[in-house]
Amino acid sequence: LPGTEIRYYTFHNYTALKSITIPKTVKLIGISAFENCTNLESIIFEGTMEEWNNIVKHNNWDLNTGNYTVYCSDGKITK
C-alpha cells in the first residue's frame, strides 16, 4: 500500500538519487528528508500541482538539493 509520509532523514545525504516517484497518497515530507541530495533532478508526483502544494513539508526537507523539477499530473513546478 502507498504510504502517507516520507519520514525525516529518509534520503538524507543520498547523492546518487536523481529521480523519485511520490504517490499522491503522501501528505507529509519530514525534516531533512531529501537534504543534501545534490543530484536530485526530478520528482514525479502522481497527483496535481495543488495536491503537491498541500503536502506538509517540514524544515529543510529539500535543503542543498540544487535545482529540480516536480512533475505533476497537470503541470510542473521548478525549484
Helices and strands as residue ranges (DSSP letters): E 5-6, E 19-22, E 28-29, E 42-45, H 49-54, E 56-57, E 69-72, E 75-78
